[in-house]
């Protein structure tokens, strides 16, 4: 989403994510041209209330009681201009002390969303918050739509940092105390802030709605006013694969295709191909998702049941739910192409000006082949350049480093061989990305 072009004074975004996703987040921010003020890394997930508490504490250190716009990462907004206008109104109310949430104008009796009940209208499209409800059954959802008093819960909140900290301290002090301890003992790692694992592990897990927002609609004495702004901007919650169909163009048979797809006699389906040709014949109401990690085939009505697959992968001690074949790093990314008992082949892409750490391995040797660009290689005491179609060999136990001195991405094919090929077989001696402490 583009930055709002209005009178709002926008600060650099704060991002809260799991530490496993840190390089993906950093790279996406770079691609959007956004300079973050901080990326806060959670060692474990503790739901949304602790995440907002960490952000509010950090924001209060950077600015004097800023207004926070709390946005989930998995939504889509079609009408950005109208969203910017409604956001300006929300910030105006929040600056005066309100806790503001956006209610999405209901389009159909949806059972996959939570709902917000609106109270008295206090301005055009601005209502007193009257309550939250869980995801309803089909009959109740139809009643909500007919009543005209309900919105979909967007999960977007606007409020001052001090208001959030006061309310979380009032209703859930254990969350506030744990987050304060975790942040005070945090370690800065380049662009990342690693909150203390021991302290954060003690933090209760709770959502924004349960921890604070549902208390506001009960009219607690002395608390801030809960306010709902209606929002009709083509909003979609992209929390499932079928939801992607709502924001992508359909063909004449209700199909949405992304990637190299061939269809024959197929209707009302979503087909996504990341790395290879995908053909579907005689299918209806299905979701087919092909990635380099795995392939999912499901009925559209059962696509939300992917959590069952995740549980199976965990119990079977498989790695697909944890590790991707393409892994982001601060210097670029690598993708596993092939592997066996004593070898692994990777494709490395190094950003212009980036460099890997000066490192060595105890259990593997490496062969590097330059496919595109120019590489500067450190191998033991020697440093030399490699260009396209040239290669080198890194023996086991030798210090080495790979750099991209050029202005275009450097692509390398790396062939590893040895008795152990795990990512933890690495000893770093120098690293511009501050990873020496975490090895």
C-alpha positions as CSV (number, residue, x, y, z in Angstrom):
1,X,0.0,0.0,0.0
2,X,1.3,3.5,-0.9
3,X,1.9,5.9,1.9
4,X,-1.1,8.2,2.5
5,X,-0.8,11.5,0.6
6,X,-2.4,13.8,3.2
7,X,-1.5,15.8,6.3
8,X,-0.7,12.9,8.5
9,X,2.8,12.9,9.9
10,X,4.0,9.4,9.2
11,X,6.9,7.8,11.0
12,X,8.9,4.8,10.0
13,X,7.0,1.6,10.6
14,X,7.5,-0.7,13.5
15,X,7.2,-4.4,12.6
16,X,6.7,-7.2,15.1
17,X,7.3,-10.7,13.8
18,X,8.8,-14.1,14.7
19,X,12.5,-14.2,14.5
20,X,12.3,-16.9,11.8
21,X,10.7,-14.4,9.4
22,X,13.1,-11.5,10.0
23,X,15.0,-11.6,6.7
24,X,11.8,-12.0,4.7
25,X,10.3,-8.9,6.4
26,X,13.5,-6.9,6.0
27,X,13.7,-7.7,2.3
28,X,10.0,-6.9,1.7
29,X,10.5,-3.5,3.4
30,X,13.6,-2.9,1.2
31,X,11.6,-3.7,-1.9
32,X,8.9,-1.2,-0.9
33,X,11.5,1.5,-0.2
34,X,10.5,1.7,3.5
35,X,13.0,2.4,6.1
36,X,11.8,0.7,9.3
37,X,12.4,2.3,12.7
38,X,12.7,-1.3,14.2
39,X,11.9,-4.9,13.5
40,X,11.0,-6.5,16.9
41,X,11.6,-10.2,16.9
42,X,9.5,-12.5,19.1
43,X,11.3,-15.7,20.0
44,X,7.9,-17.4,20.3
45,X,4.3,-16.4,19.4
46,X,2.2,-14.9,22.1
47,X,-0.8,-13.6,20.1
48,X,-1.6,-10.0,19.2
49,X,-1.9,-8.2,22.6
50,X,1.8,-8.8,23.6
51,X,2.9,-7.9,20.1
52,X,1.1,-4.5,20.3
53,X,2.5,-4.0,23.8
54,X,6.1,-4.5,22.6
55,X,5.4,-2.0,19.7
56,X,3.8,0.6,22.1
57,X,6.8,0.4,24.5
58,X,9.3,0.7,21.7
59,X,7.3,3.5,20.0
60,X,7.2,5.4,23.2
61,X,11.0,5.3,23.4
62,X,11.3,6.7,19.9
63,X,8.6,9.4,20.0
64,X,6.5,11.2,22.6
65,X,3.3,9.3,22.9
66,X,2.7,8.6,19.2
67,X,-0.6,7.5,17.7
68,X,-0.3,3.8,16.7
69,X,-2.0,2.4,13.6
70,X,-2.1,-1.4,14.3
71,X,-2.3,-3.3,11.0
72,X,-2.4,-7.1,10.5
73,X,0.0,-8.4,7.8
74,X,-2.6,-10.4,5.8
75,X,-5.2,-8.0,4.6
76,X,-5.8,-6.4,1.2
77,X,-7.2,-2.9,0.6
78,X,-8.5,-2.1,-2.9
79,X,-9.5,1.6,-2.5
80,X,-6.4,3.1,-1.0
81,X,-7.5,6.7,-1.3
82,X,-10.7,6.1,0.7
83,X,-8.7,4.1,3.3
84,X,-6.3,7.1,3.7
85,X,-9.3,9.4,4.3
86,X,-10.8,7.1,6.9
87,X,-7.4,6.7,8.5
88,X,-7.1,10.4,8.9
89,X,-10.4,10.5,10.8
90,X,-9.3,7.6,13.0
91,X,-6.0,9.3,13.9
92,X,-7.9,12.5,14.7
93,X,-10.2,10.6,17.2
94,X,-7.3,8.6,18.6
95,X,-5.2,11.7,19.2
96,X,-8.0,12.8,21.6
97,X,-7.9,9.6,23.5
98,X,-10.3,7.2,21.7
99,X,-9.6,3.6,21.0
100,X,-10.6,3.3,17.3
101,X,-11.3,0.2,15.3
102,X,-12.4,-0.2,11.7
103,X,-15.6,-2.1,11.0
104,X,-15.9,-3.5,7.5
105,X,-19.3,-2.9,5.9
106,X,-20.8,-6.4,5.7
107,X,-21.4,-7.7,2.1
108,X,-22.7,-11.2,2.8
109,X,-23.4,-13.5,5.8
110,X,-19.8,-14.5,6.3
111,X,-19.1,-17.2,9.0
112,X,-15.3,-16.9,8.8
113,X,-15.0,-13.4,10.4
114,X,-15.6,-12.0,13.9
115,X,-18.2,-9.2,14.1
116,X,-18.4,-5.8,15.8
117,X,-21.8,-4.5,17.0
118,X,-22.2,-0.8,16.6
119,X,-23.9,1.6,19.0
120,X,-25.0,5.2,18.7
121,X,-23.8,7.1,15.6
122,X,-21.8,10.1,16.8
123,X,-20.7,11.4,13.4
124,X,-21.0,10.4,9.8
125,X,-19.9,6.8,9.7
126,X,-18.5,6.9,13.3
127,X,-20.2,4.8,16.0
128,X,-19.8,4.0,19.7
129,X,-18.4,0.5,20.1
130,X,-21.1,-1.7,21.5
131,X,-19.6,-5.2,21.4
132,X,-17.6,-8.0,19.7
133,X,-18.9,-11.4,18.7
134,X,-17.1,-14.5,17.7
135,X,-17.4,-16.1,14.3
136,X,-21.1,-16.9,13.9
137,X,-23.0,-19.8,12.3
138,X,-24.7,-19.3,9.0
139,X,-28.1,-18.4,10.5
140,X,-26.7,-15.9,13.0
141,X,-24.5,-14.3,10.3
142,X,-27.6,-13.8,8.1
143,X,-29.3,-12.1,11.1
144,X,-26.4,-9.8,11.6
145,X,-26.5,-8.8,7.9
146,X,-30.3,-8.2,8.1
147,X,-30.1,-6.1,11.2
148,X,-27.6,-3.5,9.7
149,X,-26.0,-3.1,13.2
150,X,-22.9,-5.2,12.6
151,X,-19.6,-4.9,10.9
152,X,-16.9,-7.4,10.1
153,X,-14.0,-7.1,12.5
154,X,-11.0,-5.8,10.5
155,X,-8.4,-6.3,13.2
156,X,-7.2,-2.7,12.5
157,X,-6.9,-0.4,15.6
158,X,-5.8,3.2,16.0
159,X,-4.9,4.6,19.5
160,X,-2.2,6.4,21.4
161,X,0.7,4.3,22.7
162,X,0.0,5.6,26.2
163,X,-3.7,4.6,26.0
164,X,-2.8,1.0,25.1
165,X,-0.2,0.7,27.8
166,X,-2.6,2.1,30.4
167,X,-5.3,-0.3,29.4
168,X,-3.2,-3.4,29.1
169,X,-1.7,-2.6,32.5
170,X,-5.2,-2.2,33.9
171,X,-6.8,-5.4,32.5
172,X,-3.7,-7.6,31.9
173,X,-0.8,-6.4,33.9
174,X,1.2,-9.7,33.5
175,X,1.4,-8.9,29.8
176,X,2.7,-5.4,30.4
177,X,5.3,-6.6,33.0
178,X,6.6,-9.4,30.8
179,X,6.9,-7.2,27.8
180,X,8.7,-4.5,29.7
181,X,11.2,-7.1,31.1
182,X,11.6,-8.7,27.6
183,X,12.3,-5.3,26.0
184,X,14.6,-4.0,28.7
185,X,16.8,-7.1,28.3
186,X,16.6,-7.1,24.5
187,X,19.6,-7.2,22.2
188,X,20.0,-5.1,19.1
189,X,21.1,-7.1,16.1
190,X,21.6,-4.8,13.2
191,X,18.1,-3.7,12.1
192,X,16.6,-6.2,14.5
193,X,15.6,-6.0,18.2
194,X,15.7,-9.4,19.8
195,X,13.4,-9.4,22.8
196,X,14.6,-11.5,25.7
197,X,13.4,-15.1,25.3
198,X,13.3,-16.0,29.0
199,X,11.2,-12.9,29.9
200,X,8.9,-13.2,26.9
201,X,8.3,-16.9,27.5
202,X,6.6,-15.9,30.8
203,X,4.2,-13.6,28.9
204,X,0.5,-14.7,28.8
205,X,-0.9,-15.3,25.3
206,X,-4.0,-13.2,24.5
207,X,-5.5,-11.2,21.6
208,X,-6.1,-7.5,21.4
209,X,-9.9,-8.1,21.5
210,X,-9.9,-10.3,24.6
211,X,-7.2,-8.5,26.5
212,X,-8.6,-4.9,26.1
213,X,-11.2,-4.2,23.4
214,X,-14.0,-6.3,24.9
215,X,-13.5,-4.5,28.2
216,X,-14.1,-1.1,26.5
217,X,-17.5,-2.1,25.1
218,X,-18.5,-2.9,28.6
219,X,-18.2,0.8,29.5
220,X,-15.6,0.4,32.2
221,X,-15.5,3.5,34.4
222,X,-12.7,5.9,33.7
223,X,-11.6,4.1,30.5
224,X,-11.2,5.5,27.0
225,X,-14.1,5.5,24.6
226,X,-14.3,2.7,22.1
227,X,-15.1,3.9,18.6
228,X,-16.0,2.1,15.4
229,X,-15.4,3.7,12.0
230,X,-17.2,2.1,9.1
231,X,-14.9,1.1,6.3
232,X,-16.0,0.2,2.7
233,X,-12.8,0.1,0.7
234,X,-12.7,-3.3,-0.9
235,X,-11.1,-4.9,2.2
236,X,-10.3,-8.6,2.2
237,X,-8.8,-10.8,4.9
238,X,-6.2,-13.0,3.1
239,X,-6.1,-15.5,5.8
240,X,-6.9,-18.5,3.6
241,X,-6.2,-19.6,0.0
242,X,-9.9,-19.2,-1.1
243,X,-9.7,-15.6,0.1
244,X,-7.1,-14.9,-2.6
245,X,-9.8,-15.5,-5.2
246,X,-11.6,-12.4,-4.0
247,X,-8.7,-10.1,-5.0
248,X,-7.6,-11.8,-8.3
249,X,-9.4,-11.7,-11.7
250,X,-11.6,-14.8,-12.5
251,X,-12.1,-16.4,-15.9
252,X,-15.6,-17.1,-17.3
253,X,-15.8,-20.3,-15.3
254,X,-15.0,-18.8,-11.9
255,X,-11.4,-20.0,-11.9
256,X,-8.5,-18.0,-10.5
257,X,-5.1,-19.0,-11.8
258,X,-1.6,-17.8,-10.8
259,X,1.4,-19.1,-12.6
260,X,1.9,-21.5,-15.5
261,X,-1.6,-23.2,-15.6
262,X,-3.6,-25.1,-18.1
263,X,-7.3,-25.8,-17.5
264,X,-9.8,-28.0,-19.2
265,X,-13.4,-28.4,-18.0
266,X,-12.5,-26.9,-14.6
267,X,-14.8,-24.6,-12.6
268,X,-14.8,-22.4,-9.5
269,X,-11.3,-23.3,-8.5
270,X,-8.1,-21.7,-7.4
271,X,-4.8,-22.9,-8.9
272,X,-1.4,-21.5,-8.0
273,X,1.9,-22.7,-9.4
274,X,5.2,-21.3,-8.1
275,X,7.8,-23.4,-9.9
276,X,6.4,-25.7,-12.6
277,X,3.6,-26.3,-15.2
278,X,0.3,-27.2,-13.6
279,X,-2.6,-28.8,-15.5
280,X,-6.2,-29.4,-14.2
281,X,-8.8,-31.4,-16.0
282,X,-12.4,-32.0,-14.9
283,X,-12.2,-30.4,-11.5
284,X,-14.7,-28.2,-9.6
285,X,-14.5,-26.3,-6.3
286,X,-10.9,-27.2,-5.5
287,X,-7.7,-25.4,-4.4
288,X,-4.4,-26.6,-5.9
289,X,-1.3,-24.9,-4.5
290,X,2.1,-25.9,-5.9
291,X,5.3,-24.5,-4.3
292,X,8.9,-25.7,-4.2
293,X,8.2,-27.0,-0.6
294,X,5.0,-29.0,-1.1
295,X,1.8,-29.4,-3.0
296,X,-1.7,-28.9,-1.5
297,X,-4.9,-30.2,-3.1
298,X,-8.1,-29.5,-1.2
299,X,-11.8,-28.9,-1.6
300,X,-12.5,-25.1,-1.3
301,X,-14.7,-25.7,1.7
302,X,-11.9,-27.6,3.5
303,X,-9.0,-25.2,2.7
304,X,-9.0,-23.8,6.2
305,X,-8.1,-27.3,7.5
306,X,-4.4,-26.9,6.5
307,X,-3.7,-26.7,10.3
308,X,-4.4,-30.5,10.3
309,X,-1.5,-30.9,7.9
310,X,0.7,-28.7,10.0
311,X,0.0,-30.9,13.1
312,X,0.8,-34.0,11.1
313,X,4.2,-32.5,10.0
314,X,5.0,-31.6,13.6
315,X,4.2,-35.1,14.9
316,X,6.1,-36.8,12.1
317,X,9.1,-34.6,12.8
318,X,9.1,-33.4,9.3
319,X,10.7,-30.0,8.3
320,X,8.3,-28.6,5.7
321,X,6.3,-26.6,8.2
322,X,9.5,-24.9,9.5
323,X,12.0,-24.6,6.7
324,X,11.4,-23.4,3.1
325,X,13.5,-24.4,0.1
326,X,14.1,-20.7,-0.5
327,X,15.6,-19.0,2.5
328,X,16.1,-15.2,2.9
329,X,19.3,-13.8,4.4
330,X,20.5,-10.2,4.9
331,X,22.8,-10.6,1.9
332,X,20.2,-12.1,-0.4
333,X,18.7,-15.6,-0.5
334,X,19.5,-19.2,-1.3
335,X,17.3,-22.0,-2.6
336,X,17.9,-25.7,-2.2
337,X,17.8,-27.4,-5.7
338,X,18.8,-31.0,-4.8
339,X,20.2,-33.0,-1.9
340,X,21.3,-36.5,-0.9
341,X,23.0,-38.3,2.0
342,X,26.4,-36.6,1.4
343,X,25.6,-33.7,-1.0
344,X,23.4,-30.6,-1.4
345,X,23.0,-28.2,-4.3
346,X,21.9,-24.6,-3.7
347,X,21.3,-21.5,-5.8
348,X,22.6,-18.4,-4.1
349,X,21.6,-14.9,-5.0
350,X,23.7,-12.1,-3.5
351,X,22.6,-8.5,-3.6
352,X,24.9,-5.9,-5.1
353,X,27.4,-4.7,-2.5
354,X,26.5,-7.5,-0.1
355,X,28.8,-10.0,1.4
356,X,28.6,-13.3,3.3
357,X,30.4,-13.7,6.6
358,X,34.0,-14.8,6.8
359,X,33.4,-18.4,7.9
360,X,34.5,-22.0,7.9
361,X,32.8,-25.4,8.1
362,X,33.9,-28.5,10.1
363,X,32.1,-31.2,8.1
364,X,31.7,-30.0,4.5
365,X,33.6,-28.7,1.4
366,X,32.0,-26.4,-1.2
367,X,32.2,-25.8,-4.9
368,X,31.1,-22.4,-6.3
369,X,30.1,-21.8,-9.9
370,X,29.3,-18.3,-11.1
371,X,26.2,-18.2,-13.2
372,X,25.7,-14.4,-13.4
373,X,27.6,-11.4,-12.2
374,X,31.1,-11.1,-10.6
375,X,32.2,-12.7,-7.3
376,X,35.0,-11.7,-5.0
377,X,36.2,-14.8,-3.2
378,X,38.3,-15.0,-0.1
379,X,39.8,-18.5,0.3
380,X,42.3,-18.8,3.1
381,X,45.0,-16.1,2.6
382,X,44.0,-15.4,-1.1
383,X,41.4,-13.1,-2.6
384,X,40.4,-13.2,-6.2
385,X,37.6,-12.5,-8.7
386,X,35.4,-15.0,-10.5
387,X,33.2,-14.1,-13.5
388,X,30.5,-16.1,-15.3
389,X,31.2,-19.7,-16.0
390,X,34.2,-19.7,-13.7
391,X,34.4,-21.8,-10.5
392,X,36.4,-22.5,-7.4
393,X,36.7,-25.1,-4.6
394,X,36.5,-24.4,-0.9
395,X,38.1,-27.3,1.1
396,X,36.8,-28.4,4.5
397,X,38.1,-26.3,7.4
398,X,39.3,-23.3,5.3
399,X,38.2,-19.8,6.1
400,X,36.2,-18.3,3.2
401,X,34.0,-15.5,2.1
402,X,31.8,-14.6,-0.9
403,X,31.1,-11.0,-1.9
404,X,29.3,-9.2,-4.7
405,X,31.3,-6.2,-5.7
406,X,29.1,-5.5,-8.8
407,X,26.0,-3.6,-9.5
408,X,23.8,-6.5,-10.6
409,X,22.7,-9.6,-8.5
410,X,25.3,-12.3,-8.2
411,X,24.0,-15.8,-8.9
412,X,26.1,-18.8,-7.7
413,X,25.5,-22.5,-7.8
414,X,26.9,-24.1,-4.7
415,X,27.6,-27.8,-4.4
416,X,28.2,-28.9,-0.8
417,X,29.7,-32.3,0.0
418,X,30.5,-33.9,3.3
419,X,29.4,-36.0,6.2
420,X,27.1,-33.4,7.7
421,X,25.4,-30.6,5.7
422,X,23.3,-28.8,8.4
423,X,23.0,-25.0,8.5
424,X,24.5,-25.0,12.0
425,X,27.9,-26.2,10.8
426,X,29.2,-22.7,10.5
427,X,31.8,-20.8,12.4
428,X,31.8,-17.0,11.7
429,X,34.9,-14.9,12.2
430,X,33.6,-11.6,10.7
431,X,30.0,-10.6,9.8
432,X,28.7,-7.2,8.8
433,X,25.1,-8.3,9.9
434,X,26.0,-8.7,13.6
435,X,25.4,-12.5,13.6
436,X,28.5,-13.5,15.6
437,X,26.7,-13.3,18.9
438,X,23.9,-15.6,17.8
439,X,26.0,-18.4,16.3
